Amino acid sequence: MRVAFTTGGLLAGAAVIVALWFYNPGFALLCIPMVASVLTALALMFSHPVPSRRHRLR
């Protein structure tokens, strides 16, 4: 599931840059760091294991 979310985020980010490139190449170049930071956040969020709530100590 994590691979699907990461791949989907990567494809969505690439689609945003391509769509912006046809609208305005300068604006697309300005948005590349923002898209890259969102993709990095998605990859980090889905790469770390989620601790189980069932056996959590209080």
Backbone torsions as a table, in degrees:
resi	resn	phi	psi	omega
1	MET	NA	-38.1	179.9
2	ARG	-64.7	-38.4	179.7
3	VAL	-65.5	-37.0	179.3
4	ALA	-65.6	-43.1	178.9
5	PHE	-65.8	-41.1	-179.6
6	THR	-66.9	-42.5	178.5
7	THR	-66.2	-41.3	176.9
8	GLY	-62.7	-40.6	176.8
9	GLY	-64.7	-39.6	178.0
10	LEU	-64.8	-43.6	178.0
11	LEU	-65.9	-39.9	178.5
12	ALA	-66.0	-40.8	177.8
13	GLY	-63.4	-43.1	177.8
14	ALA	-65.0	-38.0	178.8
15	ALA	-65.5	-37.7	178.1
16	VAL	-64.1	-44.9	-179.3
17	ILE	-65.0	-41.9	178.9
18	VAL	-64.5	-43.3	179.3
19	ALA	-64.1	-41.5	178.1
20	LEU	-68.5	-31.0	179.9
21	TRP	-63.4	-39.3	178.4
22	PHE	-74.2	-24.8	177.1
23	TYR	-78.5	-54.6	-179.0
24	ASN	-159.5	108.8	-177.0
25	PRO	-59.9	-35.1	178.7
26	GLY	-65.6	-41.4	178.1
27	PHE	-66.4	-37.0	177.8
28	ALA	-63.3	-41.0	178.6
29	LEU	-65.0	-33.6	177.1
30	LEU	-71.5	-28.2	-177.0
31	CYS	-87.7	-11.5	-178.3
32	ILE	-58.6	-44.7	178.1
33	PRO	-62.7	-35.3	178.8
34	MET	-66.0	-44.7	178.8
35	VAL	-64.5	-39.9	179.5
36	ALA	-64.4	-38.1	179.5
37	SER	-69.4	-36.6	176.8
38	VAL	-66.0	-42.2	178.7
39	LEU	-65.6	-37.4	177.0
40	THR	-64.8	-41.7	178.3
41	ALA	-63.8	-41.2	177.5
42	LEU	-63.3	-44.0	-179.1
43	ALA	-64.3	-41.0	178.6
44	LEU	-68.1	-38.7	-178.0
45	MET	-65.1	-39.6	-176.6
46	PHE	-93.0	-4.7	-179.7
47	SER	-90.1	-23.2	-179.0
48	HIS	-85.9	140.4	178.8
49	PRO	-68.5	147.2	179.9
50	VAL	-92.7	125.1	179.6
51	PRO	-68.5	145.5	-179.5
52	SER	-73.1	135.5	177.2
53	ARG	-84.4	-15.9	-174.8
54	ARG	-68.7	-38.7	-175.2
55	HIS	-112.0	30.6	-179.3
56	ARG	-77.2	135.4	177.4
57	LEU	-80.3	148.4	-179.8
58	ARG	-100.1	NA	NA
